[in-house]
Amino acid sequence: MIRSTYLTRSALGLALALGAAAGTAVPALAKEKPAAAPAAAKITLSKPVMALYNPMKAAIDNAGKRQDVVEAKAAVTAAGNAVNAASGKTARAAARTNYDAAVKALGDKLSAEKTQLEQFRAAGTVADDKYAYGQLAFALGKLAEDKSLQRTGLAASVESGKLTPEQAAEFNFFVGALAYDMRDYAAARTALQAASAAGYTKNDVEGMLAEAYINDNQAAAGLKILQDAVAKKGATAPEDWLRRGEVVAYQAKLPDQAASFGAQLVRGYPTTQNWALAIAVLRDLSRYPSQDMIDLLRLMDRTGSYMEARDYIDYIEAADARRSPGEVLKVLNAGVASGKLTASNVTVAEARTIATQRLAGDKASLPGLDRDARAAGATAVVTMAAADAFLSYDQPAKAAELYQIALTKPGIDTARALTRLGIAQIDMGQAAAAQATFAKIEGPRKQMAMLWSAYAANKAAPAAAQ
């Protein structure tokens, strides 16, 4: 059983827990096995080994028919099924202990055959002998449910040089998969890299290779391989790969990689859960100040990916009822309607009171703000304040005009103005223009811009986002 570790709920909250639990990039060990005796191999055994080959093969064949072995093998199968069915850490640990005991009991019944096989190996002197040993070791390993012996047999077959390049690549994959399952990650990487370099593409070999780095505390290297694999797949990259990359990047505190995987995840699979994951990861890693955070929370609002009351409260606090009463009231009402906020909550009630008291006067000030922002001597601060007010009141066309003017002013916070211009363009239905705007953003907001750009891309191609 190939395993991978995910974040716990306490690490980042419900959104991250949902994303982490939803899948893994690790493929299950393929059910099919490499051919036990490739037809392409032409074998000439040394005389000592030739004398031992038929007795060894017969010993394995006969052992497979013995009643004690048949019963022990059935016990292993039952124990394996119990491991798969176990629920909960304690139950799984107990089931795994029983499984290991069943495998050992089976192996003990085949100890004579294993001794005979070791004598066969020691007698070998040429490459063909090693190949024959590899085939017999793999066969006995399958019978004994012994992964170590299976791996040894497959590796010996590769090392013999008797396989075709295609067969060697396949065998190397299974060597790597078995090594991975045994948590020998360094050996797994060596074999899986050899398989991939030889052109083997089945069984998500690159995904497993990435995990062999990630699970060996080499997250950056693993994510690089996973990203390369994603790039090769393009739009068909599995959702599990992208989500796995996002979670691993978060665990390793690699914000650039987290943003990249997050943007690809929501671009290809724009579910509410994936948006919640991508936004939660960026929110936690970036620690944005309020004027940056509000734009990330606006993305949460537009994607409907609020997961808990705290999300609404953070938005309300970032927007500030004194500065953006209309936007605060909109978020308050949405939170109460969702059932995640209660109107009687002290924070909610206080924000509603302040916002309600200021709403009429704030709306009445809009024409004056517009006029002042367009004056020849208007500063970047004045123009941005006016643009922000119109964006807050869902007047994106007016906001976009003013952000464009603000971007010509000295002292402008270019990244903030571009972010909000892109948001206004999305709200106007100008998704392609928004993507171009977000692409200009540099600095700490660049990672946020990647998510907004993914949202704009989905708006530009709604059919593909379904």
DRENTORPA-94774 format. One record per residue (C-alpha): residue in one letter; x, y, z; residue number from 1. Coordinates in steps of 0.25 Angstrom, whole numbers, plus 5000, padded with zeros to 4 digits. Example, Ala and Ser with C-alpha at 12.3 -4.5 7.8 and 13.67 -1.06 7.14 Angstrom:
BEGIN
{atom 'A' {5049 4982 5031} 1} {atom 'S' {5055 4996 5029} 2} 
This chain:
BEGIN
{atom 'M' {5000 5000 5000} 1} {atom 'I' {5006 5013 4996} 2} {atom 'R' {5003 5024 5006} 3} {atom 'S' {5004 5039 5006} 4} {atom 'T' {5003 5049 5018} 5} {atom 'Y' {4994 5061 5018} 6} {atom 'L' {4992 5073 5027} 7} {atom 'T' {4982 5072 5038} 8} {atom 'R' {4970 5081 5040} 9} {atom 'S' {4977 5089 5051} 10} {atom 'A' {4988 5093 5041} 11} {atom 'L' {4980 5103 5033} 12} {atom 'G' {4965 5101 5035} 13} {atom 'L' {4954 5094 5029} 14} {atom 'A' {4957 5099 5014} 15} {atom 'L' {4971 5093 5014} 16} {atom 'A' {4966 5080 5021} 17} {atom 'L' {4956 5078 5011} 18} {atom 'G' {4966 5080 5000} 19} {atom 'A' {4977 5071 5006} 20} {atom 'A' {4967 5060 5008} 21} {atom 'A' {4962 5060 4994} 22} {atom 'G' {4973 5052 4987} 23} {atom 'T' {4988 5049 4985} 24} {atom 'A' {4997 5049 4974} 25} {atom 'V' {5002 5035 4977} 26} {atom 'P' {4997 5025 4968} 27} {atom 'A' {4993 5011 4974} 28} {atom 'L' {5003 5001 4971} 29} {atom 'A' {4999 4995 4958} 30} {atom 'K' {4992 4982 4958} 31} {atom 'E' {4999 4976 4946} 32} {atom 'K' {5013 4971 4948} 33} {atom 'P' {5024 4971 4938} 34} {atom 'A' {5025 4958 4930} 35} {atom 'A' {5032 4947 4937} 36} {atom 'A' {5040 4942 4925} 37} {atom 'P' {5041 4952 4914} 38} {atom 'A' {5041 4945 4900} 39} {atom 'A' {5052 4954 4895} 40} {atom 'A' {5063 4948 4905} 41} {atom 'K' {5071 4937 4899} 42} {atom 'I' {5078 4930 4911} 43} {atom 'T' {5090 4921 4912} 44} {atom 'L' {5092 4917 4926} 45} {atom 'S' {5106 4913 4932} 46} {atom 'K' {5107 4898 4935} 47} {atom 'P' {5106 4900 4950} 48} {atom 'V' {5094 4908 4949} 49} {atom 'M' {5088 4899 4938} 50} {atom 'A' {5088 4887 4947} 51} {atom 'L' {5081 4895 4958} 52} {atom 'Y' {5070 4902 4949} 53} {atom 'N' {5060 4891 4947} 54} {atom 'P' {5060 4887 4962} 55} {atom 'M' {5058 4901 4966} 56} {atom 'K' {5047 4904 4957} 57} {atom 'A' {5040 4891 4961} 58} {atom 'A' {5042 4895 4975} 59} {atom 'I' {5035 4908 4973} 60} {atom 'D' {5024 4901 4965} 61} {atom 'N' {5021 4890 4975} 62} {atom 'A' {5021 4900 4987} 63} {atom 'G' {5010 4908 4981} 64} {atom 'K' {5002 4895 4981} 65} {atom 'R' {5004 4891 4995} 66} {atom 'Q' {4992 4892 5004} 67} {atom 'D' {5000 4899 5015} 68} {atom 'V' {5005 4910 5006} 69} {atom 'V' {4991 4911 4999} 70} {atom 'E' {4985 4913 5013} 71} {atom 'A' {4995 4923 5017} 72} {atom 'K' {4994 4931 5005} 73} {atom 'A' {4979 4932 5007} 74} {atom 'A' {4981 4937 5021} 75} {atom 'V' {4990 4948 5015} 76} {atom 'T' {4979 4952 5005} 77} {atom 'A' {4969 4952 5016} 78} {atom 'A' {4978 4961 5025} 79} {atom 'G' {4981 4970 5013} 80} {atom 'N' {4966 4972 5011} 81} {atom 'A' {4965 4975 5026} 82} {atom 'V' {4975 4986 5025} 83} {atom 'N' {4968 4992 5013} 84} {atom 'A' {4955 4992 5021} 85} {atom 'A' {4960 4997 5034} 86} {atom 'S' {4955 5011 5038} 87} {atom 'G' {4963 5019 5048} 88} {atom 'K' {4978 5020 5052} 89} {atom 'T' {4977 5009 5063} 90} {atom 'A' {4969 4999 5055} 91} {atom 'R' {4978 5001 5043} 92} {atom 'A' {4990 4999 5051} 93} {atom 'A' {4985 4986 5057} 94} {atom 'A' {4981 4981 5043} 95} {atom 'R' {4994 4984 5038} 96} {atom 'T' {5001 4977 5049} 97} {atom 'N' {4992 4965 5046} 98} {atom 'Y' {4996 4966 5031} 99} {atom 'D' {5011 4966 5034} 100} {atom 'A' {5009 4954 5043} 101} {atom 'A' {5002 4947 5032} 102} {atom 'V' {5013 4950 5022} 103} {atom 'K' {5023 4945 5031} 104} {atom 'A' {5016 4932 5034} 105} {atom 'L' {5015 4930 5019} 106} {atom 'G' {5030 4933 5017} 107} {atom 'D' {5033 4923 5028} 108} {atom 'K' {5026 4912 5020} 109} {atom 'L' {5035 4915 5008} 110} {atom 'S' {5048 4916 5016} 111} {atom 'A' {5054 4904 5009} 112} {atom 'E' {5051 4909 4995} 113} {atom 'K' {5058 4923 4999} 114} {atom 'T' {5070 4915 5004} 115} {atom 'Q' {5070 4907 4991} 116} {atom 'L' {5069 4920 4983} 117} {atom 'E' {5081 4927 4990} 118} {atom 'Q' {5089 4915 4986} 119} {atom 'F' {5085 4917 4972} 120} {atom 'R' {5089 4931 4972} 121} {atom 'A' {5102 4928 4978} 122} {atom 'A' {5105 4918 4967} 123} {atom 'G' {5103 4928 4956} 124} {atom 'T' {5115 4933 4948} 125} {atom 'V' {5110 4940 4936} 126} {atom 'A' {5099 4950 4932} 127} {atom 'D' {5090 4940 4927} 128} {atom 'D' {5090 4933 4941} 129} {atom 'K' {5087 4946 4948} 130} {atom 'Y' {5075 4948 4938} 131} {atom 'A' {5070 4934 4942} 132} {atom 'Y' {5072 4937 4956} 133} {atom 'G' {5064 4949 4955} 134} {atom 'Q' {5052 4942 4949} 135} {atom 'L' {5052 4931 4959} 136} {atom 'A' {5054 4941 4971} 137} {atom 'F' {5042 4949 4965} 138} {atom 'A' {5033 4937 4964} 139} {atom 'L' {5037 4932 4978} 140} {atom 'G' {5034 4946 4983} 141} {atom 'K' {5021 4947 4977} 142} {atom 'L' {5017 4933 4984} 143} {atom 'A' {5023 4938 4997} 144} {atom 'E' {5016 4952 4996} 145} {atom 'D' {5030 4957 4999} 146} {atom 'K' {5032 4970 4993} 147} {atom 'S' {5047 4971 4996} 148} {atom 'L' {5049 4958 4988} 149} {atom 'Q' {5041 4962 4977} 150} {atom 'R' {5049 4975 4976} 151} {atom 'T' {5062 4968 4977} 152} {atom 'G' {5057 4959 4965} 153} {atom 'L' {5053 4970 4956} 154} {atom 'A' {5066 4978 4959} 155} {atom 'A' {5074 4965 4956} 156} {atom 'S' {5067 4964 4942} 157} {atom 'V' {5070 4978 4939} 158} {atom 'E' {5084 4977 4943} 159} {atom 'S' {5086 4965 4934} 160} {atom 'G' {5085 4973 4922} 161} {atom 'K' {5076 4962 4916} 162} {atom 'L' {5064 4971 4915} 163} {atom 'T' {5059 4980 4903} 164} {atom 'P' {5060 4995 4906} 165} {atom 'E' {5045 4995 4907} 166} {atom 'Q' {5045 4983 4917} 167} {atom 'A' {5056 4989 4925} 168} {atom 'A' {5048 5002 4926} 169} {atom 'E' {5036 4994 4931} 170} {atom 'F' {5044 4986 4941} 171} {atom 'N' {5050 4998 4947} 172} {atom 'F' {5037 5004 4949} 173} {atom 'F' {5033 4992 4957} 174} {atom 'V' {5046 4992 4965} 175} {atom 'G' {5043 5007 4968} 176} {atom 'A' {5029 5005 4972} 177} {atom 'L' {5033 4993 4981} 178} {atom 'A' {5044 5002 4987} 179} {atom 'Y' {5034 5013 4989} 180} {atom 'D' {5024 5004 4996} 181} {atom 'M' {5036 4999 5005} 182} {atom 'R' {5039 5014 5008} 183} {atom 'D' {5053 5013 5002} 184} {atom 'Y' {5051 5026 4995} 185} {atom 'A' {5066 5028 4990} 186} {atom 'A' {5065 5014 4983} 187} {atom 'A' {5051 5017 4978} 188} {atom 'R' {5056 5030 4971} 189} {atom 'T' {5068 5023 4965} 190} {atom 'A' {5059 5013 4958} 191} {atom 'L' {5047 5022 4955} 192} {atom 'Q' {5057 5032 4948} 193} {atom 'A' {5063 5021 4940} 194} {atom 'A' {5049 5017 4936} 195} {atom 'S' {5044 5031 4932} 196} {atom 'A' {5057 5034 4925} 197} {atom 'A' {5055 5021 4916} 198} {atom 'G' {5042 5026 4912} 199} {atom 'Y' {5032 5019 4922} 200} {atom 'T' {5020 5027 4924} 201} {atom 'K' {5009 5017 4930} 202} {atom 'N' {5004 5017 4944} 203} {atom 'D' {5007 5032 4946} 204} {atom 'V' {5022 5029 4948} 205} {atom 'E' {5025 5044 4949} 206} {atom 'G' {5015 5046 4960} 207} {atom 'M' {5021 5034 4968} 208} {atom 'L' {5035 5040 4966} 209} {atom 'A' {5031 5053 4971} 210} {atom 'E' {5025 5046 4983} 211} {atom 'A' {5039 5039 4985} 212} {atom 'Y' {5045 5053 4987} 213} {atom 'I' {5034 5059 4995} 214} {atom 'N' {5033 5048 5005} 215} {atom 'D' {5048 5048 5007} 216} {atom 'N' {5047 5063 5012} 217} {atom 'Q' {5051 5068 4998} 218} {atom 'A' {5039 5076 4995} 219} {atom 'A' {5045 5086 4985} 220} {atom 'A' {5051 5075 4977} 221} {atom 'G' {5038 5067 4977} 222} {atom 'L' {5029 5079 4973} 223} {atom 'K' {5039 5082 4962} 224} {atom 'I' {5037 5068 4956} 225} {atom 'L' {5022 5069 4959} 226} {atom 'Q' {5021 5083 4952} 227} {atom 'D' {5028 5077 4940} 228} {atom 'A' {5019 5065 4939} 229} {atom 'V' {5007 5075 4940} 230} {atom 'A' {5013 5083 4929} 231} {atom 'K' {5014 5071 4920} 232} {atom 'K' {4999 5067 4923} 233} {atom 'G' {4994 5081 4920} 234} {atom 'A' {4979 5083 4922} 235} {atom 'T' {4978 5068 4925} 236} {atom 'A' {4987 5069 4937} 237} {atom 'P' {4980 5061 4948} 238} {atom 'E' {4973 5069 4959} 239} {atom 'D' {4980 5061 4970} 240} {atom 'W' {4993 5065 4965} 241} {atom 'L' {4990 5079 4965} 242} {atom 'R' {4984 5078 4979} 243} {atom 'R' {4995 5070 4984} 244} {atom 'G' {5005 5081 4979} 245} {atom 'E' {4997 5092 4986} 246} {atom 'V' {4997 5085 4999} 247} {atom 'V' {5012 5080 4999} 248} {atom 'A' {5016 5095 4995} 249} {atom 'Y' {5008 5100 5007} 250} {atom 'Q' {5014 5090 5017} 251} {atom 'A' {5028 5093 5012} 252} {atom 'K' {5025 5108 5012} 253} {atom 'L' {5028 5111 4998} 254} {atom 'P' {5018 5122 4994} 255} {atom 'D' {5022 5123 4979} 256} {atom 'Q' {5020 5108 4977} 257} {atom 'A' {5007 5109 4985} 258} {atom 'A' {5002 5120 4976} 259} {atom 'S' {5005 5113 4963} 260} {atom 'F' {4999 5100 4967} 261} {atom 'G' {4987 5107 4973} 262} {atom 'A' {4985 5115 4960} 263} {atom 'Q' {4986 5103 4952} 264} {atom 'L' {4976 5096 4961} 265} {atom 'V' {4965 5106 4960} 266} {atom 'R' {4967 5108 4945} 267} {atom 'G' {4966 5094 4942} 268} {atom 'Y' {4956 5090 4953} 269} {atom 'P' {4949 5102 4958} 270} {atom 'T' {4940 5096 4969} 271} {atom 'T' {4937 5103 4982} 272} {atom 'Q' {4945 5093 4990} 273} {atom 'N' {4958 5096 4981} 274} {atom 'W' {4956 5111 4982} 275} {atom 'A' {4955 5110 4997} 276} {atom 'L' {4968 5102 4997} 277} {atom 'A' {4975 5112 4988} 278} {atom 'I' {4971 5124 4995} 279} {atom 'A' {4973 5118 5009} 280} {atom 'V' {4987 5114 5005} 281} {atom 'L' {4991 5128 5000} 282} {atom 'R' {4984 5135 5011} 283} {atom 'D' {4992 5127 5022} 284} {atom 'L' {5005 5128 5015} 285} {atom 'S' {5005 5142 5010} 286} {atom 'R' {5000 5149 5023} 287} {atom 'Y' {4995 5161 5015} 288} {atom 'P' {4992 5174 5022} 289} {atom 'S' {4977 5178 5021} 290} {atom 'Q' {4978 5186 5008} 291} {atom 'D' {4983 5174 5001} 292} {atom 'M' {4975 5164 5009} 293} {atom 'I' {4962 5171 5004} 294} {atom 'D' {4965 5168 4990} 295} {atom 'L' {4968 5153 4993} 296} {atom 'L' {4955 5152 5001} 297} {atom 'R' {4947 5159 4989} 298} {atom 'L' {4952 5147 4981} 299} {atom 'M' {4946 5138 4992} 300} {atom 'D' {4933 5145 4991} 301} {atom 'R' {4932 5144 4976} 302} {atom 'T' {4936 5129 4976} 303} {atom 'G' {4926 5127 4987} 304} {atom 'S' {4937 5119 4995} 305} {atom 'Y' {4934 5124 5009} 306} {atom 'M' {4936 5112 5018} 307} {atom 'E' {4933 5118 5032} 308} {atom 'A' {4928 5130 5040} 309} {atom 'R' {4943 5135 5041} 310} {atom 'D' {4944 5137 5026} 311} {atom 'Y' {4932 5147 5026} 312} {atom 'I' {4937 5154 5039} 313} {atom 'D' {4951 5156 5033} 314} {atom 'Y' {4945 5162 5021} 315} {atom 'I' {4936 5171 5029} 316} {atom 'E' {4948 5176 5037} 317} {atom 'A' {4957 5178 5025} 318} {atom 'A' {4947 5186 5017} 319} {atom 'D' {4944 5194 5030} 320} {atom 'A' {4929 5199 5032} 321} {atom 'R' {4934 5213 5033} 322} {atom 'R' {4941 5213 5020} 323} {atom 'S' {4933 5204 5011} 324} {atom 'P' {4919 5203 5018} 325} {atom 'G' {4912 5198 5005} 326} {atom 'E' {4922 5186 5003} 327} {atom 'V' {4921 5183 5018} 328} {atom 'L' {4906 5182 5018} 329} {atom 'K' {4906 5173 5006} 330} {atom 'V' {4916 5163 5012} 331} {atom 'L' {4908 5164 5026} 332} {atom 'N' {4895 5160 5019} 333} {atom 'A' {4902 5149 5011} 334} {atom 'G' {4908 5143 5023} 335} {atom 'V' {4895 5144 5031} 336} {atom 'A' {4887 5138 5019} 337} {atom 'S' {4897 5126 5018} 338} {atom 'G' {4895 5123 5033} 339} {atom 'K' {4910 5125 5036} 340} {atom 'L' {4907 5138 5043} 341} {atom 'T' {4897 5142 5053} 342} {atom 'A' {4891 5156 5053} 343} {atom 'S' {4892 5156 5068} 344} {atom 'N' {4907 5154 5068} 345} {atom 'V' {4914 5166 5075} 346} {atom 'T' {4924 5168 5063} 347} {atom 'V' {4913 5167 5053} 348} {atom 'A' {4903 5176 5060} 349} {atom 'E' {4913 5186 5063} 350} {atom 'A' {4918 5186 5048} 351} {atom 'R' {4903 5187 5043} 352} {atom 'T' {4900 5199 5052} 353} {atom 'I' {4913 5207 5047} 354} {atom 'A' {4911 5203 5033} 355} {atom 'T' {4896 5207 5033} 356} {atom 'Q' {4898 5220 5039} 357} {atom 'R' {4909 5224 5029} 358} {atom 'L' {4902 5218 5017} 359} {atom 'A' {4894 5229 5012} 360} {atom 'G' {4905 5240 5014} 361} {atom 'D' {4915 5231 5007} 362} {atom 'K' {4907 5229 4995} 363} {atom 'A' {4904 5244 4994} 364} {atom 'S' {4919 5247 4994} 365} {atom 'L' {4921 5239 4981} 366} {atom 'P' {4919 5250 4971} 367} {atom 'G' {4929 5259 4979} 368} {atom 'L' {4939 5248 4980} 369} {atom 'D' {4938 5246 4965} 370} {atom 'R' {4940 5261 4962} 371} {atom 'D' {4952 5262 4971} 372} {atom 'A' {4958 5250 4966} 373} {atom 'R' {4958 5256 4951} 374} {atom 'A' {4963 5269 4955} 375} {atom 'A' {4977 5273 4949} 376} {atom 'G' {4984 5274 4962} 377} {atom 'A' {4978 5261 4968} 378} {atom 'T' {4988 5252 4976} 379} {atom 'A' {4989 5237 4974} 380} {atom 'V' {4983 5236 4988} 381} {atom 'V' {4970 5244 4985} 382} {atom 'T' {4968 5237 4971} 383} {atom 'M' {4970 5223 4977} 384} {atom 'A' {4960 5226 4989} 385} {atom 'A' {4950 5230 4979} 386} {atom 'A' {4952 5218 4970} 387} {atom 'D' {4952 5209 4982} 388} {atom 'A' {4938 5215 4986} 389} {atom 'F' {4932 5212 4973} 390} {atom 'L' {4937 5198 4973} 391} {atom 'S' {4932 5196 4987} 392} {atom 'Y' {4918 5200 4982} 393} {atom 'D' {4918 5191 4970} 394} {atom 'Q' {4920 5202 4959} 395} {atom 'P' {4932 5195 4952} 396} {atom 'A' {4932 5204 4940} 397} {atom 'K' {4934 5217 4948} 398} {atom 'A' {4944 5210 4956} 399} {atom 'A' {4952 5205 4944} 400} {atom 'E' {4953 5219 4939} 401} {atom 'L' {4958 5225 4951} 402} {atom 'Y' {4968 5214 4954} 403} {atom 'Q' {4974 5216 4940} 404} {atom 'I' {4975 5231 4944} 405} {atom 'A' {4982 5227 4957} 406} {atom 'L' {4992 5219 4950} 407} {atom 'T' {4997 5231 4943} 408} {atom 'K' {5000 5238 4956} 409} {atom 'P' {5013 5239 4964} 410} {atom 'G' {5014 5231 4976} 411} {atom 'I' {5003 5221 4972} 412} {atom 'D' {5003 5207 4978} 413} {atom 'T' {5003 5201 4965} 414} {atom 'A' {5001 5187 4969} 415} {atom 'R' {4989 5191 4977} 416} {atom 'A' {4983 5199 4966} 417} {atom 'L' {4985 5188 4955} 418} {atom 'T' {4979 5178 4964} 419} {atom 'R' {4966 5186 4966} 420} {atom 'L' {4966 5190 4952} 421} {atom 'G' {4966 5176 4948} 422} {atom 'I' {4955 5173 4958} 423} {atom 'A' {4947 5184 4952} 424} {atom 'Q' {4949 5179 4938} 425} {atom 'I' {4944 5165 4942} 426} {atom 'D' {4932 5171 4948} 427} {atom 'M' {4929 5178 4934} 428} {atom 'G' {4931 5165 4927} 429} {atom 'Q' {4944 5169 4921} 430} {atom 'A' {4951 5156 4925} 431} {atom 'A' {4962 5156 4915} 432} {atom 'A' {4966 5170 4918} 433} {atom 'A' {4966 5166 4933} 434} {atom 'Q' {4976 5155 4930} 435} {atom 'A' {4985 5165 4923} 436} {atom 'T' {4984 5174 4935} 437} {atom 'F' {4987 5164 4945} 438} {atom 'A' {4999 5159 4937} 439} {atom 'K' {5006 5173 4940} 440} {atom 'I' {5006 5171 4955} 441} {atom 'E' {5019 5169 4962} 442} {atom 'G' {5023 5168 4976} 443} {atom 'P' {5015 5162 4988} 444} {atom 'R' {5002 5163 4980} 445} {atom 'K' {5007 5155 4969} 446} {atom 'Q' {5003 5142 4975} 447} {atom 'M' {4989 5147 4978} 448} {atom 'A' {4988 5152 4963} 449} {atom 'M' {4991 5138 4958} 450} {atom 'L' {4978 5134 4965} 451} {atom 'W' {4970 5145 4960} 452} {atom 'S' {4975 5143 4946} 453} {atom 'A' {4971 5128 4947} 454} {atom 'Y' {4957 5133 4951} 455} {atom 'A' {4957 5143 4939} 456} {atom 'A' {4961 5132 4930} 457} {atom 'N' {4949 5123 4934} 458} {atom 'K' {4940 5135 4932} 459} {atom 'A' {4946 5137 4918} 460} {atom 'A' {4943 5122 4915} 461} {atom 'P' {4931 5118 4923} 462} {atom 'A' {4928 5106 4915} 463} {atom 'A' {4942 5100 4919} 464} {atom 'A' {4940 5103 4933} 465} {atom 'Q' {4928 5094 4935} 466} 
